[in-house]
Amino acid sequence: MDSRDEGAEAKYALHPLTLGYLDAELEADYQRYQPAMLVRSLRPVLIVLIGFLFTLALLDATSVTQTPIMPWEAGVMLGIAFLGLLWLTSASMESHYVQFALMLTVVVFGASLLLRIGHPEDLMDYFPGFFIMLLLTHFIGLRFTYAFVAALLLMFVLAIVVMTNKISLEQIIGIAMFLVPGYVIAATAGYTIEKQSRRLYAQVRMMEHERNEHEKMALHDALTGLPNRMLLTERMEQSLARARRQHGQFAVLFVDLDDFKRVNDSYGHTIGDQVLRQIALNLLRQVRGEDTVSRLGGDEFVVLSEHVQDEHGAQIAADRIQAAVSEPIVLKLPKGADTIHIHVTCSIGISLCPRDGDALEKLINRADDAMYSAKRDGKSTSRFFRSPEEGPAGSEPASQ
């Protein structure tokens, strides 16, 4: 297993008791994803319980006549409380609030069944419903920890009822024989279901991450992280469609570093790669948010400058690019504590759409031609593309 696999396993690992993700960011993502799923579980549960409580209250009203607090009144009050809880599910709630609401629903309903037991002979009337409710705590959307707490609270209420009503030892043993094995099975199943559900969520997240990484690798330069030619082509197609629709224009700036081979020959390709990465960062800081900085390979970059109105606007963009490339770069040598200062310049060729063409390759090729004209004229400068009829060199200075 390589280090990436080990890192992925650590990120998606679960706590053995709480079943929470050890990675805090992943757990937070899961908590944001969970409320909608929980509300879908909570609403039908509440609707069923409300109907059951009101039905039970109606039956109690016809059969029970002499108690300090009528069971049917308690049932009606619980039903109204659950109606309020059902109304709350229409509001936007965080995951732990939904979990707490669902746990409270289970505890109150289970306790309401137990508190109806007024005599030992009532045990067989209400215990089956309580037993089923206890088993269902792990299958209605509650997290294992919340379901376990709900079960402990209900066990505590059951113990109070048993002691208050002086249930016989034989009945207690019968209760335990059904209750303990049944709950252990239900809790084990609930634990397994949640564990598998979280593992499935982690697998989906891992697949999404891998897909995003593959897409990024396919559309971005591996060294600098800038868009590659494929993504640049996609962005330019969008710019062309927008320019045709809005009768606007944009500029394509072909940037070539001057004498970059000297950096590689003097300091090695490792330092050369660091310089390219730093220049990429400098370019990103200088361009506008809607512009695109792309690396075609080697020491060649293309900047797609959107919403350029004229040559003056393109010249401003070129000046910013030259300033970004010319920023001094301070690096440490691979061996030793010595630092080096590297100064790089660039030559820039500029083509404008639609003036210089309305096809992708034509715009890039004409910006490339203008860049070579800048190289011939002494480097560290910029040139606009000009057709042969407009100038003998095919381009003219971008600034005098």
C-alpha positions as CSV (number, residue, x, y, z in Angstrom):
1,M,0.0,0.0,0.0
2,D,1.5,3.3,-1.0
3,S,1.4,6.6,1.0
4,R,-1.6,7.9,-1.0
5,D,-3.7,4.8,-0.1
6,E,-2.7,5.1,3.6
7,G,-3.6,8.8,3.6
8,A,-7.0,8.0,2.0
9,E,-7.7,5.3,4.6
10,A,-6.9,7.7,7.4
11,K,-9.1,10.4,6.0
12,Y,-12.1,8.1,5.6
13,A,-11.6,6.0,8.8
14,L,-14.4,5.8,11.3
15,H,-14.3,6.0,15.1
16,P,-15.2,2.5,16.4
17,L,-17.7,3.6,19.0
18,T,-19.4,6.8,17.7
19,L,-18.9,5.9,14.0
20,G,-17.9,9.5,13.3
21,Y,-15.3,10.2,10.7
22,L,-11.9,10.8,12.2
23,D,-11.4,13.5,9.6
24,A,-13.2,16.6,10.9
25,E,-13.8,18.1,7.4
26,L,-15.4,14.9,6.1
27,E,-17.6,14.6,9.2
28,A,-18.8,18.2,8.7
29,D,-19.6,17.4,5.1
30,Y,-21.6,14.3,6.2
31,Q,-23.4,16.4,8.8
32,R,-24.4,18.9,6.1
33,Y,-25.6,16.0,3.9
34,Q,-27.5,14.1,6.6
35,P,-30.4,16.5,7.6
36,A,-32.4,16.1,4.4
37,M,-32.1,12.3,4.7
38,L,-33.1,12.5,8.4
39,V,-36.1,14.7,7.7
40,R,-37.3,12.2,5.2
41,S,-37.2,9.5,7.9
42,L,-38.5,11.7,10.7
43,R,-41.7,12.9,8.9
44,P,-43.3,9.5,8.2
45,V,-42.4,8.3,11.7
46,L,-44.1,11.4,13.2
47,I,-47.2,11.0,11.1
48,V,-47.6,7.3,12.1
49,L,-47.0,8.1,15.7
50,I,-49.5,11.0,15.7
51,G,-52.1,8.8,14.2
52,F,-51.4,6.0,16.7
53,L,-51.5,8.3,19.7
54,F,-54.8,9.9,18.8
55,T,-56.3,6.4,18.1
56,L,-54.9,5.2,21.4
57,A,-56.3,8.2,23.2
58,L,-59.8,7.5,21.6
59,L,-59.7,4.0,22.9
60,D,-58.5,5.1,26.4
61,A,-61.3,7.7,26.5
62,T,-63.9,4.9,26.1
63,S,-62.4,2.4,28.5
64,V,-60.7,4.4,31.3
65,T,-62.8,6.5,33.5
66,Q,-61.2,6.9,36.9
67,T,-57.5,8.0,37.0
68,P,-55.9,11.2,38.3
69,I,-54.6,12.0,34.8
70,M,-56.6,10.4,32.0
71,P,-54.3,8.4,29.6
72,W,-56.3,9.8,26.7
73,E,-55.5,13.3,27.7
74,A,-51.8,12.4,27.8
75,G,-52.1,10.8,24.4
76,V,-53.7,14.0,23.0
77,M,-51.0,16.2,24.5
78,L,-48.3,13.9,23.1
79,G,-50.0,14.0,19.7
80,I,-50.1,17.8,19.8
81,A,-46.4,17.9,20.8
82,F,-45.6,15.6,17.8
83,L,-47.6,17.8,15.5
84,G,-45.4,20.7,16.6
85,L,-42.3,18.6,16.0
86,L,-43.6,17.7,12.5
87,W,-44.1,21.4,11.8
88,L,-40.4,22.0,12.9
89,T,-39.2,19.6,10.2
90,S,-40.4,22.1,7.5
91,A,-37.7,24.5,8.8
92,S,-34.0,24.2,8.0
93,M,-32.3,22.4,10.8
94,E,-28.8,21.3,11.4
95,S,-28.1,17.6,11.6
96,H,-27.7,17.4,15.4
97,Y,-31.0,19.2,15.9
98,V,-32.8,16.8,13.7
99,Q,-31.1,13.9,15.5
100,F,-32.1,15.3,18.9
101,A,-35.7,15.8,17.7
102,L,-36.0,12.3,16.5
103,M,-34.4,10.9,19.7
104,L,-36.8,12.9,21.8
105,T,-39.7,11.6,19.7
106,V,-38.7,8.0,20.4
107,V,-38.1,8.6,24.1
108,V,-41.4,10.4,24.7
109,F,-43.4,7.9,22.8
110,G,-41.8,4.9,24.5
111,A,-42.2,6.5,27.9
112,S,-45.8,7.3,27.2
113,L,-46.5,3.7,26.6
114,L,-44.8,2.6,29.8
115,L,-46.4,5.3,32.0
116,R,-49.8,4.0,31.0
117,I,-49.1,0.8,33.1
118,G,-51.0,1.4,36.3
119,H,-51.3,-2.2,37.4
120,P,-49.1,-5.4,36.9
121,E,-51.8,-6.8,34.6
122,D,-51.5,-3.8,32.3
123,L,-47.9,-4.9,31.5
124,M,-48.9,-7.3,28.7
125,D,-51.1,-4.6,27.1
126,Y,-48.4,-2.0,26.6
127,F,-45.1,-3.9,26.8
128,P,-45.2,-5.3,23.2
129,G,-45.6,-1.8,21.8
130,F,-42.7,-0.6,24.0
131,F,-40.6,-3.5,22.9
132,I,-41.2,-2.9,19.2
133,M,-40.4,0.9,19.8
134,L,-37.1,0.0,21.5
135,L,-36.1,-2.2,18.6
136,L,-37.0,0.4,16.0
137,T,-34.7,3.0,17.6
138,H,-31.9,1.8,15.4
139,F,-33.8,1.7,12.2
140,I,-35.6,5.1,11.9
141,G,-32.6,7.3,10.9
142,L,-31.0,7.8,14.3
143,R,-27.3,7.7,14.6
144,F,-26.1,4.7,16.7
145,T,-25.0,7.0,19.6
146,Y,-28.4,8.8,19.7
147,A,-30.3,5.5,19.4
148,F,-28.2,4.0,22.3
149,V,-28.9,7.0,24.5
150,A,-32.6,6.8,23.7
151,A,-32.6,3.1,24.6
152,L,-30.8,3.8,27.9
153,L,-33.4,6.4,28.8
154,L,-36.3,4.1,28.0
155,M,-34.7,1.3,30.0
156,F,-34.5,3.7,33.0
157,V,-38.2,4.5,32.6
158,L,-39.0,0.8,32.4
159,A,-37.1,0.1,35.6
160,I,-39.0,2.9,37.4
161,V,-42.4,1.4,36.2
162,V,-41.4,-2.1,37.2
163,M,-40.4,-1.0,40.7
164,T,-43.5,1.3,41.1
165,N,-46.0,-1.4,40.1
166,K,-44.3,-4.2,42.0
167,I,-43.9,-6.4,39.0
168,S,-43.3,-10.0,40.0
169,L,-39.9,-11.7,39.6
170,E,-41.3,-14.1,37.0
171,Q,-42.6,-11.2,34.9
172,I,-39.2,-9.4,35.2
173,I,-37.4,-12.5,34.1
174,G,-39.8,-12.9,31.1
175,I,-39.3,-9.2,30.2
176,A,-35.5,-9.6,30.4
177,M,-35.6,-12.8,28.2
178,F,-37.3,-10.9,25.4
179,L,-35.8,-7.5,25.9
180,V,-32.1,-8.1,26.3
181,P,-31.5,-10.5,23.3
182,G,-33.9,-8.5,21.1
183,Y,-32.2,-5.2,21.8
184,V,-28.7,-6.6,21.4
185,I,-29.6,-7.9,17.9
186,A,-31.3,-4.6,17.0
187,A,-28.3,-2.6,18.2
188,T,-25.8,-4.8,16.4
189,A,-27.9,-4.5,13.2
190,G,-28.2,-0.7,13.6
191,Y,-24.5,-0.3,14.2
192,T,-23.7,-2.4,11.1
193,I,-26.2,-0.5,8.9
194,E,-24.8,2.9,9.9
195,K,-21.2,1.7,9.5
196,Q,-21.9,0.5,6.0
197,S,-23.9,3.7,5.2
198,R,-20.9,5.8,6.2
199,R,-18.5,3.6,4.4
200,L,-20.6,4.0,1.2
201,Y,-20.7,7.8,1.7
202,A,-16.9,7.7,2.1
203,Q,-16.5,5.6,-1.1
204,V,-18.7,8.1,-3.0
205,R,-16.7,11.0,-1.8
206,M,-13.4,9.2,-2.7
207,M,-14.7,8.5,-6.2
208,E,-15.8,12.1,-6.6
209,H,-12.3,13.3,-5.4
210,E,-10.6,10.9,-7.8
211,R,-12.8,12.0,-10.7
212,N,-12.1,15.7,-9.9
213,E,-8.3,15.0,-9.7
214,H,-8.4,13.2,-13.1
215,E,-10.3,16.1,-14.6
216,K,-7.9,18.5,-13.1
217,M,-4.9,16.5,-14.5
218,A,-6.6,16.4,-17.9
219,L,-7.2,20.1,-18.1
220,H,-4.3,21.6,-16.1
221,D,-0.6,21.8,-16.4
222,A,1.1,19.3,-14.1
223,L,3.9,21.6,-13.1
224,T,2.2,25.0,-12.5
225,G,-1.5,23.9,-12.1
226,L,-2.5,26.4,-14.8
227,P,-5.0,25.5,-17.5
228,N,-3.4,23.6,-20.3
229,R,-4.1,23.9,-24.1
230,M,-7.3,21.8,-23.8
231,L,-8.9,24.0,-21.1
232,L,-7.6,27.2,-22.9
233,T,-9.3,26.1,-26.0
234,E,-12.6,25.6,-24.1
235,R,-12.3,29.0,-22.5
236,M,-11.5,30.6,-25.9
237,E,-14.5,29.0,-27.5
238,Q,-16.7,30.5,-24.7
239,S,-15.0,33.9,-25.3
240,L,-15.6,33.7,-29.1
241,A,-19.3,32.9,-28.6
242,R,-19.7,35.7,-26.2
243,A,-17.8,38.2,-28.5
244,R,-20.1,37.2,-31.4
245,R,-23.2,37.5,-29.3
246,Q,-22.3,40.9,-27.6
247,H,-20.2,42.3,-30.5
248,G,-17.3,42.6,-28.1
249,Q,-13.6,41.7,-28.3
250,F,-10.8,40.1,-26.3
251,A,-7.1,39.9,-26.5
252,V,-4.8,36.8,-26.8
253,L,-1.3,37.5,-25.3
254,F,1.4,35.0,-26.2
255,V,4.1,35.2,-23.5
256,D,7.6,33.7,-24.0
257,L,10.3,34.0,-21.4
258,D,13.6,35.5,-22.6
259,D,16.7,33.2,-22.5
260,F,15.1,30.8,-20.0
261,K,17.4,28.1,-21.1
262,R,20.1,30.1,-19.3
263,V,18.3,29.5,-15.9
264,N,18.1,25.7,-16.5
265,D,21.8,25.6,-17.6
266,S,23.0,27.6,-14.7
267,Y,20.9,26.2,-11.8
268,G,19.4,23.0,-13.1
269,H,15.9,22.0,-14.0
270,T,14.7,21.7,-10.4
271,I,15.3,25.5,-9.9
272,G,14.0,26.1,-13.3
273,D,10.7,24.4,-12.4
274,Q,10.5,26.4,-9.2
275,V,10.9,29.6,-11.2
276,L,8.1,28.6,-13.6
277,R,5.8,27.9,-10.7
278,Q,6.6,31.3,-9.2
279,I,6.0,33.1,-12.5
280,A,2.7,31.3,-12.8
281,L,1.7,32.6,-9.4
282,N,2.8,36.1,-10.2
283,L,0.8,36.1,-13.4
284,L,-2.3,34.9,-11.6
285,R,-2.0,37.8,-9.1
286,Q,-1.7,40.4,-11.9
287,V,-4.6,39.3,-14.2
288,R,-8.3,39.9,-13.6
289,G,-10.5,37.2,-12.2
290,E,-12.3,36.6,-15.5
291,D,-9.0,36.3,-17.5
292,T,-7.3,32.9,-18.1
293,V,-3.6,32.2,-17.7
294,S,-2.5,29.1,-19.5
295,R,0.9,27.3,-19.9
296,L,1.4,25.7,-23.3
297,G,4.6,24.0,-22.3
298,G,8.2,24.8,-21.7
299,D,8.5,28.6,-21.0
300,E,5.5,29.6,-23.1
301,F,2.3,31.0,-21.6
302,V,-0.9,32.3,-23.1
303,V,-3.1,34.9,-21.4
304,L,-6.7,35.3,-22.5
305,S,-7.7,38.8,-21.5
306,E,-11.5,39.3,-21.6
307,H,-13.5,42.4,-22.3
308,V,-10.6,44.3,-23.9
309,Q,-12.0,47.3,-25.8
310,D,-9.0,48.4,-27.9
311,E,-5.2,48.2,-28.2
312,H,-4.8,50.5,-25.2
313,G,-6.6,48.0,-23.0
314,A,-4.5,45.1,-24.4
315,Q,-1.3,47.2,-23.8
316,I,-2.3,47.7,-20.1
317,A,-2.7,43.9,-19.8
318,A,0.7,43.3,-21.5
319,D,2.4,45.8,-19.2
320,R,1.0,44.0,-16.1
321,I,2.2,40.7,-17.4
322,Q,5.7,42.0,-18.0
323,A,5.8,43.5,-14.5
324,A,4.7,40.2,-13.0
325,V,7.3,38.2,-14.9
326,S,10.0,40.7,-14.0
327,E,9.5,40.4,-10.3
328,P,12.7,39.2,-8.6
329,I,12.5,35.5,-7.6
330,V,14.4,34.5,-4.5
331,L,15.0,30.7,-4.1
332,K,17.1,28.5,-1.9
333,L,19.5,26.1,-3.6
334,P,18.6,22.4,-3.2
335,K,21.8,21.8,-1.2
336,G,22.9,24.3,1.3
337,A,21.3,27.4,2.8
338,D,22.4,29.8,0.1
339,T,19.7,31.8,-1.7
340,I,19.7,33.0,-5.3
341,H,18.0,35.9,-6.9
342,I,16.8,35.2,-10.4
343,H,15.5,37.9,-12.8
344,V,13.5,36.9,-15.8
345,T,12.0,39.0,-18.6
346,C,9.5,38.1,-21.4
347,S,8.5,38.9,-24.9
348,I,4.8,39.2,-25.6
349,G,2.8,39.0,-28.9
350,I,-0.8,40.3,-29.0
351,S,-3.7,39.5,-31.2
352,L,-7.2,40.9,-31.0
353,C,-10.5,39.2,-31.7
354,P,-12.3,39.7,-34.0
355,R,-9.8,42.1,-35.7
356,D,-7.1,39.5,-36.2
357,G,-9.4,36.5,-36.6
358,D,-12.3,34.7,-35.1
359,A,-10.8,31.2,-35.0
360,L,-8.8,29.8,-32.1
361,E,-5.7,28.6,-33.8
362,K,-5.5,31.7,-36.0
363,L,-5.6,34.0,-32.9
364,I,-2.9,32.0,-31.1
365,N,-0.7,31.7,-34.2
366,R,-0.9,35.4,-34.9
367,A,-0.1,36.2,-31.3
368,D,2.9,33.8,-31.7
369,D,4.0,35.6,-34.8
370,A,3.9,39.0,-33.0
371,M,5.9,37.5,-30.1
372,Y,8.7,36.4,-32.5
373,S,8.7,39.9,-33.9
374,A,9.2,41.2,-30.3
375,K,12.1,38.7,-29.9
376,R,13.7,40.0,-33.1
377,D,13.4,43.6,-31.9
378,G,15.4,43.1,-28.8
379,K,13.2,41.0,-26.4
380,S,11.6,42.2,-23.1
381,T,8.9,44.0,-25.1
382,S,5.5,43.5,-26.6
383,R,4.1,43.7,-30.1
384,F,0.7,43.7,-31.8
385,F,0.1,41.5,-34.7
386,R,0.1,43.3,-38.1
387,S,-0.6,41.8,-41.5
388,P,2.3,41.9,-44.0
389,E,0.5,44.7,-45.8
390,E,0.6,46.8,-42.6
391,G,4.3,46.4,-41.8
392,P,7.3,44.6,-43.2
393,A,7.8,42.6,-40.0
394,G,4.2,41.5,-39.6
395,S,3.9,43.4,-36.4
396,E,4.5,46.8,-34.7
397,P,5.5,47.8,-31.3
398,A,2.8,47.8,-28.7
399,S,4.2,50.9,-27.1
400,Q,6.7,53.5,-28.2
